[in-house]
Amino acid sequence: MPEFIDAKTGAELITNGDWVLFGGSGGGHGVAEAIIEALASRFEKTSEPRDLTLISVVSIGDWLERGFNRLALPGLVQRVISAGFNNCPRIAALAAANEIEAYLFPQGVLSQLCRDMSAGRPGLVTTTGLHTFVDPRQQGGKQSKRTKDDLVTIVTLQDKDYLFYKSLPVTVGVIRGTTADERGNITTEEEPYAGEIFSIATAVRRRGGVVIAQVKRIASAGTLSGKLVKVPGALVDYVIETPDQAQTYETYFDPAYAGIIRYPDGPISEFPLDIRKVIARRAAMELAPADLVNLGFGIANGISLVAAEEGFVYELTLTIEQGIIGGITAGGKDAGAGVNFDAIIDQPYQFDFYDGGGLDIAFLSFAQVDASGNVNVSDYGSGPLGPGGFINISQGAKRIVFVGTLTTGGLEIEPDNKRGVILKQEGNIRKWVPQVNQITFNGQYALEQGQDVRYFTDRGVFRLLPEGITLVEIAPGVDLQNDVLDQIGFSVQVSPDLEQMDCRIFRNQPMGILEEFRNRTRNQ
């Protein structure tokens, strides 16, 4: 039987040098924030525990002070292993300043590694990450100069290269559910995310570690349906009741995120016309009935709103890596959740599906593009951010569409009903550069694998071809030389059949493309 304790006592269970594996995703989805807060408070008062290794499958934080941001305290942290630091800029700052050891690995790798660790395997063998910055022939995922240990190596099986990600010696697992009964059985009925909490619990338990679960409420023994239990009490050592537990950092509780209700069909929220919507609209024109789709963060996330506005969002299947299948993905800081979904599955299985080539098309944002078609989303601006699920998705999808503006930093560009786009002020930061800071997506490797790669921007559509990146569409209202070619830090090809981007994407009214969508076929 587990012991029922408060968060302060839970934090005291974590000792010097522990390897602490936290469940949860992004902006507070499934995150045991009460335990994180208590751990930070304990360290600030006692300077203990020290030299922790913090592990999370997904970046955990609210971009300001919650999540791992609370734990970015000198002496508390020795090492951080995650798929991202974007939500926790204070951790990113420690890595950039070389004050901690830091590793960034693909989200799917860490998710599946939890499962392999729970089975006692030495690690995960996969092609995910080959020829990117996590490949040991590049950086091996290391994000600071003091980061020395090799946690990923090359192995060769049947004359083919794979990456081997080593299992981690976890000693504490911190998970979150909705309800625990008196025997410690954990359900997740109000959670917007399933994650890999069973794998975390079993991985820690097999190593003789401590499993701590935060929940919203306690129920009598025997009152929870076994079908709803995600983690049996036999795997849980301590339970912490937190009645004010919120679904995410942004949303206290939305029953649609939990699948308790379904919103009426149609647009879920307004998507005002701006340049981001223009790009999302052009991307949505690539969709076909019955497509299996992944939507990334940022502009890509808006494609679901466009599909809803145009009336075909339920005629294809949108997915996100956290485990949502079908419905409409949440946007903004709640990205990772969804509404009106068909299913929420455990995250490792979602990545099995992605890695196995299950996606017809993926839409992902870009921060940098270079002359070889490489894309960087993991290290730009002030420090390391990480790939999230980007590497699994981009290496597994049959077709990939990268979306973003051509420049950034002061860019002022807006759609116009008659002229297409009006460029009021050019951005002062080029995103299309001779060589990206870090390779999160390898363009030449994608071509070798037979993937169809495209880049949709505010003023043109490009394709990655064997002869190089080629401009195939241009927005009305922009000058080819001044507004497009001169803003790219390398030479691109211009198709002899250069077309104009569809004028409907710039108008402040629905495009009316439902019938066109229904007449498209997969991989058209």
C-alpha positions in Angstrom: 0.0 0.0 0.0 1.3 3.5 -0.8 1.8 6.2 1.7 -0.3 9.3 1.4 1.8 12.4 2.0 2.0 16.1 1.3 4.2 17.8 -1.4 6.7 19.0 1.1 7.3 15.4 2.3 7.4 14.2 -1.2 10.2 16.7 -2.0 12.2 15.3 1.0 12.3 11.9 -0.6 14.6 13.2 -3.4 18.2 13.0 -2.3 21.6 14.2 -3.5 22.6 12.8 -6.9 19.3 11.3 -7.7 18.2 10.8 -11.3 14.6 12.1 -11.3 12.4 11.2 -14.2 9.3 13.6 -14.5 6.2 12.7 -16.5 4.3 15.4 -18.2 4.3 17.5 -21.4 5.0 21.1 -22.5 2.8 23.7 -20.8 1.7 21.8 -17.7 0.0 18.8 -19.3 0.3 16.0 -16.8 3.0 17.8 -14.8 3.3 17.3 -11.1 3.8 21.0 -10.4 3.2 20.8 -6.7 6.1 18.4 -6.3 8.4 20.6 -8.4 7.4 23.7 -6.4 8.1 21.9 -3.1 11.5 20.7 -4.4 12.5 24.2 -5.4 11.3 25.5 -2.0 13.2 22.9 -0.1 16.5 23.7 -1.9 16.1 27.4 -1.4 15.7 26.8 2.3 18.3 24.0 2.9 20.5 23.9 -0.2 19.5 20.3 -0.6 19.2 18.1 -2.5 22.2 18.8 -4.7 23.5 17.6 -8.1 20.3 16.2 -9.4 19.8 14.8 -12.9 16.5 16.0 -14.2 14.9 14.0 -17.0 11.7 14.8 -18.9 10.5 13.4 -22.2 9.0 16.7 -23.2 10.1 20.2 -22.3 8.3 21.2 -19.1 7.6 24.8 -18.3 5.4 27.9 -18.9 8.1 29.9 -20.6 8.5 31.9 -17.4 8.9 30.4 -14.0 7.0 27.2 -13.6 8.0 23.6 -14.4 11.8 23.1 -14.8 12.2 26.9 -14.6 11.7 26.6 -10.9 14.5 24.0 -10.6 17.1 26.1 -12.5 19.0 26.8 -9.3 22.8 26.6 -9.0 23.8 23.5 -7.1 20.4 21.8 -7.4 20.9 20.6 -10.9 24.0 18.8 -12.3 22.5 17.5 -15.5 19.3 17.8 -17.6 18.1 15.4 -20.2 15.0 16.3 -22.3 13.6 16.7 -25.7 13.4 20.5 -25.2 14.3 23.5 -23.2 12.0 25.9 -25.1 9.4 25.9 -22.3 12.1 26.3 -19.6 14.4 29.2 -20.7 16.1 29.3 -17.3 17.4 25.7 -17.9 18.4 26.8 -21.5 20.4 29.7 -20.0 22.3 27.4 -17.6 23.2 25.2 -20.5 24.3 28.1 -22.6 26.4 29.4 -19.8 28.0 26.0 -19.4 26.8 25.7 -15.8 25.2 22.3 -16.2 25.5 19.2 -18.3 22.7 19.2 -20.9 21.4 16.7 -23.4 18.7 17.2 -26.0 17.3 14.1 -27.7 14.2 13.4 -29.9 11.0 13.3 -27.9 10.0 9.9 -29.4 13.4 8.5 -28.5 13.0 9.4 -24.8 9.4 8.3 -24.7 10.2 4.9 -26.2 13.4 4.7 -24.0 11.2 4.8 -20.9 9.4 1.7 -22.2 12.7 -0.1 -22.9 14.1 0.9 -19.5 11.0 -0.6 -17.9 11.8 -3.9 -19.6 15.4 -3.8 -18.4 16.9 -3.4 -21.8 20.2 -1.7 -22.2 18.8 1.0 -24.4 16.9 1.9 -27.6 18.1 1.1 -31.1 16.6 3.3 -33.8 17.3 5.2 -37.0 15.7 8.3 -35.4 18.3 11.1 -35.2 20.7 9.8 -37.9 22.5 12.7 -39.6 21.1 15.3 -37.2 22.8 17.0 -34.2 22.0 14.0 -32.0 24.1 11.8 -34.2 27.4 11.3 -32.3 29.2 12.1 -35.5 27.9 15.6 -35.0 27.1 16.6 -31.4 25.6 13.5 -29.9 22.9 15.7 -28.4 25.3 17.5 -26.1 24.4 21.1 -25.4 27.2 22.5 -23.2 31.0 22.2 -23.2 31.0 20.4 -19.8 28.8 17.6 -21.2 31.2 14.8 -21.8 29.5 11.4 -21.4 28.3 9.7 -24.6 24.7 8.7 -24.1 24.2 7.8 -27.8 26.5 5.8 -30.0 26.5 4.3 -33.5 25.8 0.6 -34.0 25.7 -1.4 -37.2 23.1 -4.2 -37.8 22.8 -6.0 -41.1 25.1 -3.5 -42.7 22.9 -0.6 -41.7 23.7 2.2 -39.2 21.5 2.8 -36.2 21.7 5.0 -33.1 21.8 3.4 -29.7 20.5 5.5 -26.9 21.6 4.2 -23.5 19.2 3.5 -20.7 19.3 5.9 -17.8 19.9 4.9 -14.2 16.7 6.6 -12.9 16.1 6.5 -9.1 12.9 8.6 -8.7 9.8 8.8 -10.9 7.4 11.7 -10.6 4.0 11.2 -12.3 0.6 12.8 -12.3 -2.9 11.4 -12.5 -6.4 12.6 -11.7 -7.7 10.1 -9.1 -5.9 7.7 -6.7 -7.8 5.2 -4.6 -6.7 4.1 -1.2 -4.6 1.3 -2.7 -2.7 3.8 -4.9 -4.3 2.9 -8.2 -4.0 5.9 -10.5 -6.5 7.1 -13.2 -6.2 9.9 -15.7 -9.8 10.8 -16.6 -9.3 14.5 -16.5 -5.8 14.7 -18.0 -5.3 16.1 -21.5 -2.4 13.8 -22.1 -1.5 10.1 -21.5 2.2 10.2 -21.8 4.2 7.2 -20.6 3.4 7.2 -16.8 3.1 3.4 -16.6 6.6 3.0 -18.2 8.1 5.6 -15.9 6.7 3.8 -12.9 7.9 0.4 -14.0 11.3 1.7 -15.1 11.9 3.3 -11.7 10.4 0.3 -9.7 12.7 -2.3 -11.4 15.7 -0.3 -10.3 14.5 -0.2 -6.7 13.7 3.5 -6.9 10.8 5.6 -5.6 7.6 6.4 -7.5 5.7 9.5 -6.4 2.3 10.3 -7.9 0.4 13.6 -7.7 -3.3 13.5 -8.1 -6.3 15.8 -7.8 -8.4 13.6 -5.5 -8.5 10.4 -3.4 -11.2 7.7 -3.8 -12.2 4.8 -1.7 -10.5 1.5 -2.4 -12.3 -0.6 -5.0 -14.3 2.3 -6.5 -12.2 2.9 -9.6 -12.8 0.8 -12.7 -9.8 -1.3 -13.6 -10.2 -0.2 -17.2 -9.5 3.4 -16.1 -6.4 2.7 -14.1 -3.3 3.7 -15.9 -0.8 2.9 -13.1 -1.7 0.1 -10.6 -1.0 0.9 -6.9 1.5 -1.9 -6.7 3.9 0.4 -8.6 3.3 3.5 -6.6 5.1 4.3 -3.3 3.7 7.7 -2.4 0.6 9.7 -3.3 0.2 13.4 -3.0 -3.3 14.9 -3.2 -3.5 18.4 -4.8 -7.2 19.5 -5.0 -6.4 22.6 -7.0 -4.5 20.7 -9.7 -5.0 22.4 -13.1 -5.0 20.6 -16.5 -2.4 22.9 -18.0 -0.6 26.0 -17.0 -3.0 28.0 -19.2 -6.3 26.2 -18.6 -7.6 25.1 -15.2 -10.1 22.7 -16.7 -11.6 22.2 -20.1 -13.8 19.0 -20.2 -13.2 18.8 -24.0 -9.5 18.3 -23.3 -10.4 15.3 -21.2 -12.8 13.9 -23.8 -15.7 14.4 -21.3 -17.7 16.6 -23.8 -17.5 17.3 -27.5 -17.7 20.8 -28.9 -20.2 21.3 -31.7 -18.7 20.8 -35.2 -17.3 23.9 -36.9 -14.6 26.4 -36.0 -13.6 25.9 -32.4 -12.0 29.3 -32.1 -11.5 32.4 -34.3 -8.4 32.5 -36.5 -8.0 36.2 -37.6 -6.5 36.8 -41.0 -2.8 37.6 -40.7 0.3 36.3 -42.4 0.4 33.2 -40.2 -3.1 32.3 -41.4 -2.0 32.9 -45.0 0.8 30.3 -44.6 -1.5 27.9 -42.8 -4.1 28.2 -45.5 -1.6 27.4 -48.2 -0.5 24.4 -46.3 -4.0 23.2 -45.8 -4.4 23.1 -49.6 -2.0 20.1 -49.5 -4.5 18.0 -47.5 -6.5 15.2 -49.0 -9.4 13.0 -47.6 -8.4 10.4 -45.1 -4.9 11.8 -44.8 -3.1 10.9 -41.6 -1.5 14.2 -40.5 0.9 15.6 -37.9 0.7 19.2 -36.9 3.7 20.8 -35.3 3.9 23.8 -33.0 3.5 27.5 -34.2 2.1 28.3 -37.6 1.6 24.5 -38.3 -0.8 24.3 -35.4 -3.1 26.7 -37.1 -3.8 24.3 -40.0 -6.4 22.5 -37.9 -8.3 25.8 -37.5 -8.2 26.4 -41.2 -9.5 22.8 -41.9 -12.3 23.4 -39.4 -13.2 26.8 -41.0 -13.3 25.2 -44.5 -15.4 22.3 -43.2 -13.2 19.2 -43.7 -11.3 18.8 -40.4 -13.2 15.6 -39.7 -12.6 14.1 -43.1 -9.0 13.5 -42.3 -7.1 12.5 -39.2 -5.0 15.1 -37.4 -2.5 13.9 -34.8 0.0 15.3 -32.4 2.9 13.5 -30.9 1.6 13.6 -27.4 -0.9 11.0 -28.3 -4.0 12.8 -29.7 -5.6 11.2 -32.7 -8.4 12.9 -34.6 -10.3 16.1 -33.8 -8.8 19.6 -33.5 -5.5 20.3 -31.9 -5.2 23.0 -29.2 -3.1 26.0 -30.0 -0.9 28.5 -28.2 0.5 27.4 -24.8 -2.0 24.6 -24.6 -0.5 22.9 -27.7 -0.3 19.2 -27.0 -3.9 18.9 -26.0 -6.9 18.6 -28.3 -10.7 18.5 -28.5 -13.2 16.2 -30.3 -10.5 13.6 -30.7 -11.0 10.0 -31.6 -8.4 8.7 -29.1 -5.7 9.6 -26.7 -3.0 6.9 -26.8 0.1 6.5 -24.8 2.9 8.6 -26.2 5.4 5.7 -27.0 2.8 4.1 -29.3 2.2 7.3 -31.1 5.9 7.5 -31.9 5.9 3.8 -32.9 3.3 4.8 -35.5 5.3 7.8 -36.7 8.6 6.0 -36.9 7.0 3.2 -38.9 6.0 5.6 -41.6 2.3 6.0 -40.6 2.0 9.7 -41.5 1.0 10.7 -44.9 2.1 14.3 -44.4 3.6 16.4 -41.6 3.5 20.1 -41.2 6.4 21.6 -39.1 7.6 25.0 -38.4 11.2 26.1 -39.3 13.6 28.6 -37.7 16.4 28.3 -40.2 16.8 26.7 -43.7 20.1 26.3 -45.5 21.4 25.6 -49.0 21.3 21.8 -48.5 17.7 21.9 -47.4 18.6 21.3 -43.8 16.3 22.8 -41.2 17.1 24.0 -37.7 14.4 24.3 -34.9 16.6 23.3 -32.0 19.3 25.9 -31.5 18.8 29.6 -32.5 18.4 32.9 -30.7 19.7 32.9 -27.1 20.5 29.2 -26.7 19.6 25.5 -27.1 15.9 24.8 -27.4 15.7 21.2 -28.5 13.8 19.2 -31.1 10.7 18.0 -29.3 9.1 15.4 -31.6 10.4 17.2 -34.7 13.1 14.6 -35.6 10.8 11.5 -35.3 8.1 13.2 -37.3 10.2 14.7 -40.0 12.2 11.5 -40.5 9.1 9.3 -40.5 6.5 11.1 -42.7 6.1 10.4 -46.4 5.7 14.2 -47.2 7.0 17.1 -45.1 5.9 20.7 -45.3 7.9 23.2 -43.4 6.1 26.5 -42.7 7.4 29.9 -41.6 8.1 33.5 -42.7 11.1 34.1 -44.9 12.6 36.6 -42.4 12.0 37.6 -38.8 12.9 40.4 -36.4 10.7 43.4 -37.0 9.0 41.9 -40.1 5.8 43.7 -41.0 3.8 41.9 -43.7 0.1 41.5 -44.1 -2.4 40.0 -46.5 -4.4 42.2 -48.8 -7.6 41.2 -50.6 -6.5 42.7 -53.9 -2.7 42.8 -53.9 -1.9 39.5 -52.2 0.7 40.7 -49.6 1.9 44.1 -48.5 5.5 44.1 -47.2 5.7 47.1 -44.9 9.0 46.4 -43.3 11.5 43.7 -44.0 12.7 41.5 -41.1 16.2 42.2 -39.9 17.0 38.5 -39.3 17.5 36.1 -42.1 16.1 32.6 -41.6 17.4 31.2 -44.9 21.1 31.0 -44.3 24.1 29.4 -46.0 24.4 26.9 -43.1 22.1 26.3 -40.2 23.3 26.6 -36.6 22.3 23.0 -35.9 20.9 20.2 -38.1 17.5 19.1 -36.8 16.4 17.9 -40.2 18.9 16.7 -42.8 17.7 17.6 -46.3 20.0 15.3 -48.3 19.2 12.3 -46.1 15.5 13.0 -46.7 16.1 12.9 -50.5 18.0 9.7 -50.1 15.0 8.2 -48.2 12.6 9.3 -51.0 10.7 11.9 -49.0 8.8 14.8 -50.6 10.0 18.0 -48.9 8.5 21.5 -49.3 8.8 24.9 -47.6 5.8 27.3 -47.5 6.5 30.9 -46.6 4.8 34.2 -46.5 5.9 35.0 -50.1 6.7 31.8 -51.9 6.6 28.0 -52.0 9.8 26.0 -52.4 10.6 22.4 -53.1 13.7 20.4 -52.2 14.9 18.7 -55.4 18.1 16.9 -56.2 19.4 20.0 -58.0 18.6 22.2 -55.0 15.9 24.2 -53.4 13.6 25.5 -56.1 11.0 28.3 -55.9 7.8 27.0 -57.5 5.2 29.6 -56.4 5.4 33.3 -55.6 2.9 35.5 -53.7 1.2 38.3 -55.6 2.4 41.7 -54.5 6.0 40.8 -53.9 9.0 41.4 -56.2 10.9 38.2 -57.1 14.4 39.7 -56.8 14.1 42.2 -54.0 11.5 40.5 -51.7 12.4 36.9 -52.3 15.8 36.0 -53.8 17.7 38.9 -52.1 16.4 37.8 -48.7 17.8 34.3 -49.0 21.5 33.8 -48.0 22.2 31.4 -50.8 21.2 30.7 -54.4 18.0 29.0 -55.1 16.6 27.7 -58.3 13.5 29.4 -59.9 11.2 27.0 -61.7 10.6 27.9 -65.3 7.0 27.1 -64.6 6.8 29.5 -61.6 3.2 29.9 -60.5 1.3 32.5 -58.5 0.1 31.5 -55.0 -3.7 31.1 -54.8 -5.3 34.5 -54.3 -7.9 33.1 -52.0 -5.5 32.6 -49.2 -5.1 36.4 -48.8 -8.8 37.2 -48.5 -10.6 37.9 -45.3 -13.3 35.2 -45.9 -13.4 31.4 -46.1 -11.6 30.1 -49.2 -14.4 27.7 -50.1 -12.1 24.8 -50.9 -14.2 21.9 -49.5 -15.0 20.4 -52.9 -11.4 20.8 -54.1 -10.3 19.0 -50.9 -12.7 16.1 -51.6 -11.5 15.8 -55.1 -7.8 15.4 -54.0 -6.2 12.1 -53.6 -3.4 11.1 -51.2 0.1 12.0 -52.3 -1.2 14.1 -55.1 
